Amino acid sequence: MARNGSPFYRVCKRGFDIVFSACVLVAAAVPGAVLALMVCAESPGGPMFRQSRVGRGGREIRIWKLRSMYADAHEHPERYLDEGQMAQWEREQKVDGDPRVTRIGRFIRKTSLDEVPQFINVLAGDMSVIGPRPVTPEETYEFGDARDEVLSVRPGITGWWQVSARNEATWADGTRQALELEYVRNQGFAMDARCFFGTFRVMFGRSKTGR
């Protein structure tokens, strides 16, 4: 079963979530507004959108993202993807070299800036800075008997999967599930620190092709 940590760890983790998220949102206000204008200038539609995901305890949450795709990309992927890409999208919810991603979208994905609005979700208590990535209801069943275990913690903006092997780990071969479970079963100050500092290496050291 998941080791959710001591009460002291949980209090410290939530305190960090609140303080760090507030600081990020204040610091990102002006550059975020500039990026939002660039997103709208390149392709029609609002600069942000919300996605339905599963949060702690299995309840629905709606996460914020800065739009990196064409506005109708999620509703009508068939307009942009060929048969092989559609199959990959339906299985992994990501596509290698995704043609739906705009030019500014490629930049904000590479630097993970598309996920900055999710600090709003952290302040609201729906997410944590560090934890398993929020997934769709269908994806939760990829964890099999460990489904409830993964859903016992708040999903995170970043986590062990992202800093370990984000682009290489997939649902199909079970490595995605294994990495998320590894975090849940070993969460604590040391694991969180590895995820937090490892995130900067991922942001500035290699590209991101996932969601």
C-alpha positions in Angstrom: 0.0 0.0 0.0 1.0 3.6 -0.4 3.2 5.1 2.3 1.7 8.6 2.5 4.3 9.9 4.9 4.1 11.2 8.4 1.7 14.0 9.4 4.8 16.3 9.6 5.8 15.4 6.0 2.2 16.1 4.8 2.0 19.4 6.5 5.4 20.5 5.2 4.5 19.3 1.7 1.2 21.3 1.6 3.0 24.4 3.0 5.6 24.2 0.3 2.9 23.8 -2.3 1.1 26.9 -1.2 4.2 29.2 -0.8 6.0 28.0 -3.9 2.9 28.1 -6.2 2.1 31.6 -5.0 5.6 32.8 -5.8 5.6 31.2 -9.2 2.3 32.7 -10.2 3.3 36.2 -9.1 6.7 35.9 -10.9 5.0 34.5 -14.1 2.2 37.1 -14.3 3.9 39.4 -16.8 5.8 36.9 -18.9 2.7 34.7 -18.8 0.6 37.5 -20.3 3.1 38.0 -23.1 3.1 34.3 -23.9 -0.7 34.3 -23.9 -0.8 37.1 -26.4 1.7 35.2 -28.6 -0.4 32.0 -28.4 -3.5 33.9 -29.5 -1.6 35.8 -32.2 -0.4 32.5 -33.8 -3.7 30.7 -33.9 -7.3 31.5 -33.1 -8.7 30.6 -29.7 -8.2 31.4 -26.1 -4.7 31.2 -24.6 -5.6 28.7 -21.9 -7.8 25.6 -21.7 -8.9 23.1 -19.1 -8.7 19.3 -19.2 -10.7 16.8 -17.1 -8.5 14.5 -15.0 -8.7 12.2 -11.9 -7.5 13.6 -8.6 -6.9 12.2 -5.2 -9.5 9.7 -4.1 -10.8 9.4 -7.7 -12.6 12.7 -7.8 -12.7 14.7 -11.0 -10.4 17.8 -11.3 -10.0 20.2 -14.2 -6.4 21.2 -14.7 -5.3 24.4 -16.4 -2.8 24.6 -19.3 -1.4 27.2 -21.6 -2.6 26.2 -25.0 0.2 24.7 -27.1 -2.0 23.2 -29.9 -4.5 24.5 -32.4 -7.8 25.2 -30.6 -9.7 22.3 -32.1 -6.8 19.8 -31.8 -8.3 17.8 -28.9 -11.9 17.7 -30.2 -10.9 16.8 -33.8 -7.5 15.1 -33.8 -8.4 13.4 -37.0 -8.0 16.7 -38.8 -4.2 16.7 -38.1 -3.1 13.1 -37.4 -2.7 10.2 -39.8 -3.8 6.7 -39.0 -0.6 5.7 -37.2 -0.5 8.9 -35.2 -4.2 8.4 -34.2 -3.4 5.0 -32.9 -0.5 6.3 -30.8 -2.7 9.2 -29.5 -5.5 6.8 -28.4 -3.0 4.6 -26.6 -0.5 7.0 -25.0 -2.3 10.4 -25.3 0.8 11.8 -26.9 2.2 11.7 -30.5 5.8 11.9 -31.6 6.3 15.1 -33.7 2.7 16.0 -33.1 1.5 18.2 -36.0 -1.2 19.7 -33.9 1.4 21.6 -31.9 2.0 25.3 -32.9 5.4 26.9 -33.2 5.0 28.8 -29.9 3.5 25.6 -28.6 6.7 23.7 -29.3 8.7 26.3 -27.3 6.4 26.3 -24.2 6.3 22.5 -24.2 10.1 22.2 -24.4 10.4 24.5 -21.4 7.3 23.2 -19.6 5.8 26.7 -19.6 2.5 25.2 -20.8 2.1 23.7 -17.3 2.7 26.9 -15.3 -1.1 27.6 -15.0 -1.4 24.3 -13.0 0.0 26.1 -10.0 -3.6 27.5 -9.8 -4.7 23.9 -9.3 -2.0 23.5 -6.6 -3.2 26.5 -4.7 -6.8 25.2 -4.9 -5.7 21.9 -3.3 -6.4 19.8 -6.4 -2.8 19.1 -7.1 0.6 19.2 -5.5 3.9 20.5 -7.0 5.3 17.0 -6.9 3.3 13.8 -7.4 2.1 11.3 -10.1 0.8 13.1 -13.2 -3.0 13.6 -13.3 -4.5 11.1 -15.7 -7.8 10.4 -17.4 -10.4 8.0 -16.0 -9.4 5.4 -18.6 -5.7 5.7 -17.8 -6.3 5.0 -14.1 -7.1 1.4 -15.0 -3.6 1.0 -16.5 -2.5 0.6 -12.9 -4.5 -2.5 -12.4 -4.7 -3.6 -8.7 -2.6 -0.5 -7.8 -5.2 2.0 -9.1 -6.4 3.0 -5.6 -2.9 3.2 -4.4 -1.9 5.8 -7.0 -5.1 7.7 -6.4 -4.4 8.0 -2.7 -2.1 11.0 -3.2 -2.6 14.3 -5.0 -1.4 14.3 -8.6 1.6 16.6 -9.3 2.9 19.1 -11.8 6.1 17.3 -11.9 7.3 13.9 -10.5 9.4 10.9 -10.7 8.2 9.9 -14.2 9.0 13.2 -15.7 12.6 13.4 -14.3 13.4 9.7 -15.0 12.3 8.7 -18.4 9.3 10.7 -19.6 9.6 10.2 -23.3 10.8 6.6 -23.1 8.3 5.3 -20.5 5.0 4.1 -21.9 1.7 2.6 -20.7 2.2 -0.3 -23.2 5.4 -1.6 -21.7 4.4 -0.9 -18.1 7.3 1.5 -17.4 5.1 4.5 -17.0 3.0 2.7 -14.3 6.2 1.4 -12.5 7.7 4.9 -12.2 4.5 6.5 -10.9 4.1 3.7 -8.4 7.8 4.0 -7.3 7.1 7.6 -6.3 3.9 6.8 -4.4 5.6 4.0 -2.5 8.7 6.0 -1.7 7.5 9.5 -1.3 9.2 11.7 1.3 11.5 14.7 1.6 14.4 13.0 -0.2 12.3 11.7 -3.2 10.5 15.1 -3.5 13.9 16.9 -3.6 15.1 14.6 -6.4 12.0 15.3 -8.4 12.1 19.0 -7.8 15.7 19.6 -8.8 15.6 17.0 -11.6 12.7 18.9 -13.1 15.1 21.8 -14.0 17.4 19.4 -15.8 14.5 18.1 -17.9 13.2 21.6 -18.6 16.5 23.0 -19.9 18.4 19.8 -20.9 16.1 17.9 -23.2 12.9 18.4 -25.1 9.4 17.3 -24.1 7.0 15.5 -26.4 4.4 14.3 -23.9 1.3 16.0 -22.8 
